[in-house]
Amino acid sequence: MAALFGARVRRLRTAAGLTQAELGDAVHVVSTRITQIERASGAKPTLALARVLDAVLGADDLLVELWPYVYREAFPDWSRRFMECSERAVAIRQYAAHVVPGLLQTEEYARAVLSVGRTLGSKEQLEERVALRMGRQERLGSPDRPELWVVLDEAVLRRPVGGQAVMREQLARLLRTTAEPHITLQVLPFDQGEHDVMGGSLTLLTMPDGSEIAYTEGAHYGQLIEDPDEVASFALTYDRLRAAALPPLMSLDMIRSVMEDNHRGAKVPSRSERRRLAQEQLQQSGGGRLRGGGRRVPGRRPRP
């Protein structure tokens, strides 16, 4: 894809009658950077550069639309394969143990989740990943949109990713899925106890030919499973999770309840504020001050 992107840039540049140096000046990069892009060598173009090239060369968003496929080449083979299959799947079934699945994330929630990744090198790279994730959501509104069935662990609802305001909007986004006939949402409550996918998340993809693919994911790794027997085993596991989860209407009631609890919780003072208030109370009562983990340090008596 990097080679295809480079070929398109070269063709557009030639059609515009520009040299590499002239194009570099127009987009504010050195001419050798244009050479690297056209030869698909060196660092891949950023989303910002793709947008500028598109505008200068009058590509009508062609380069911007190609960019996600170029950027995807930086991911491991199994991750690229999963993304490619997801874009063709006619049905997607997911169990999410820790965070809301990418297809249902708000932009701010996605930014908070992706900002803790160990592979991010810059703010620009973070924004590129956010843009890529938001772009994948567009398929849910397209004519070939897949059927999406999501089971969320209760922990997903109760962990305030990005803070109370971001989480509230994310929960509201989940509630809005009720208007989408192709999306089914369930919550697996804590009181269901242990299950087979406690260590991570699970996704099952149904392809246009009826075949199925499973994908398991932990904090820093993922595995794509295509062996029919293994996939069938994961499908049975998912069916059990779906049966143990709350029905869709009860699940939405739980999401609404958690959102209301979070709103009330937003009025509770922060940890630093509580600590400051505690110190003031101690000083007013003649006690010592708090240090470290909250240990009380008695005040010294003045020498006689």
C-alpha positions, 0 to 999 in steps of 0.5 A: 500500500505504501508503494501504491500511495507513492505511485499515486503521489508521483503520478499526481505530481507529474500531472501537476508539472511539479518537481519533487523539490517544488512539491516539497516546498509546497507542502513544507518538507524537504525534497528527499521526503517526497522521494521517500514517499514515492519510492515507499522507503523510509518513514510512512507519511503521516495523516497530516502530510497526506492531507496537505499532499491531497490539497496541493495536488488536487487529489480529491481525498484520494490520498487521504482515503489511501492513508489508513491502508498505508498506516496499517502496514506498521501493525503486526501481521495478525493485527492487519489480518484482523482489521482486513477481515473486520472490514469484510465481515457480515456479522461481528460478535464481541465480548469486551472485558476491559474497554468499550469496543472500538466500533462503539467508542466516542472520539474522546474515549478512544483518545483516552484509551489509545493514549496509554499505549506503549507504542505511541511515539508522539501526539501526532501518532495518537491523533492518527490512531484516533482518526483511524479508529473513528474511520472504521466506525463509518462502516456501521452506517454504510449499506453493507454494515455488519450485524454487531452483537456486543457483550460488555463486562460490567467492569467496562461500564464502571471504569471511568476511562478519560474521567467522569465527563468522557465516560458519561458521554461514552455511556450515552453513546451506548444508550443510543445504540438502541436506535440501531436495529443492527446493533445488539448490546448486553452486559455481563454482570459481576454476579455471574462470577468466573467464565472462560474469557476472563483474561481478555476479550473475544471477537468472532467474525462471520465472513461473506462466504459463511466461514468464521474467524476468532480473535482473542486479545489481551493488554499487549497481544492478540491472536487470530484463530482460523482453524474451524474446530478452534473457532467452533469452540470459541463460538460456543464460549461466546454463546455461553457468555451471551446466555449469562448476560442480561437481556438487552433491555435490562442491560440498557437499564444497567448502563443508565443506572451506572451513568446516573451513579457516575453523575452523582459521583462527579460531585464527590471531591477529588482525592487531592481535594479530600487530602487538602480538606483533611490537612486543613481539618488537622491544622484547625484541630491542632493535629499534625500534617499528613505525609505520604500515604496519609500517615499522621506526623505529630507536631513538635513541642517547642523547647522550654 
